Amino acid sequence: MLNPPADISTDTDSEERSTAANILAALSGSGLEKIVAESTAGAQPGNRIGDLNVLWEFEEGLRGQDIPAAINRAPYYFSNWDEQLDSIRATGKLQTMYPADLALPMAAPRDLGKAAADRLLAPAADAGVRYVEGPDRYSSNDVAQAFSDALGIPVEVVVTPREQWEAAFRKLGFSEPAANSYARMTAVSLDGGFDYDERSIRGATTLGEYIRQLVARS
């Protein structure tokens, strides 16, 4: 189960909460033997902190029903960097809202899918929360280096100051409430640190492999 992201031009929190409620309602009487759901590292109760509280509420709904639910808390997706490829190729600059040297848990979507498939095939007793990560943690500097290696050009990291986060999201087409929510989510993630579990499921795809494949496909 995936709670899809809402159109960024809408009030994303409201839209995504509504979708999650509809998914949960559809479980009643479904006869399913087991559920695997994708959540996010850092999921927590709160208000207007994007995926962090929306997916926490989704998790709570799954815990409150009778079908065994395996919940994978995913890290930052490598694919979140995809949309910068053309800009990086043209300008040699990678934009980020995190400190350039801050290492984050990240993973390739394919590895997240494999982790979900493995849990789906496991017995129903394999329920509850597990964390999923890639083979290592990576900083924005590491991402810039991966693009540099794949493109054969120098790539500079440009950090957007916190006071400009909302304006930066607005420039990308986010509605005012969505920009506020995403900026608050970024701040909570940065200030609160990142979930970690020594029993995390580890994917095999490195950042360098992923970026090389992205560039090759382009």
Rosetta blueprint (number, residue, H / E / L):
1 M L
2 L L
3 N L
4 P L
5 P L
6 A L
7 D L
8 I L
9 S L
10 T L
11 D L
12 T H
13 D H
14 S H
15 E H
16 E H
17 R H
18 S H
19 T H
20 A H
21 A H
22 N H
23 I H
24 L H
25 A H
26 A H
27 L H
28 S L
29 G L
30 S L
31 G L
32 L L
33 E L
34 K L
35 I E
36 V E
37 A E
38 E E
39 S E
40 T E
41 A L
42 G L
43 A L
44 Q L
45 P L
46 G L
47 N L
48 R L
49 I L
50 G L
51 D H
52 L H
53 N H
54 V H
55 L H
56 W H
57 E H
58 F H
59 E H
60 E H
61 G H
62 L H
63 R H
64 G L
65 Q L
66 D L
67 I L
68 P L
69 A E
70 A E
71 I E
72 N E
73 R E
74 A E
75 P L
76 Y E
77 Y E
78 F H
79 S H
80 N H
81 W H
82 D H
83 E H
84 Q H
85 L H
86 D H
87 S H
88 I H
89 R H
90 A H
91 T H
92 G L
93 K E
94 L E
95 Q E
96 T E
97 M L
98 Y L
99 P L
100 A L
101 D L
102 L L
103 A L
104 L E
105 P E
106 M E
107 A E
108 A L
109 P H
110 R H
111 D H
112 L H
113 G H
114 K H
115 A H
116 A H
117 A H
118 D H
119 R H
120 L H
121 L H
122 A L
123 P L
124 A L
125 A L
126 D L
127 A L
128 G E
129 V E
130 R E
131 Y E
132 V E
133 E E
134 G L
135 P L
136 D L
137 R E
138 Y E
139 S L
140 S H
141 N H
142 D H
143 V H
144 A H
145 Q H
146 A H
147 F H
148 S H
149 D H
150 A H
151 L H
152 G L
153 I L
154 P L
155 V L
156 E E
157 V E
158 V E
159 V E
160 T L
161 P L
162 R H
163 E H
164 Q H
165 W H
166 E H
167 A H
168 A H
169 F H
170 R H
171 K H
172 L L
173 G L
174 F L
175 S L
176 E H
177 P H
178 A H
179 A H
180 N H
181 S H
182 Y H
183 A H
184 R H
185 M H
186 T H
187 A H
188 V H
189 S H
190 L H
191 D H
192 G H
193 G L
194 F L
195 D L
196 Y L
197 D L
198 E L
199 R L
200 S L
201 I E
202 R E
203 G L
204 A L
205 T L
206 T L
207 L H
208 G H
209 E H
210 Y H
211 I H
212 R H
213 Q H
214 L H
215 V H
216 A H
217 R H
218 S L
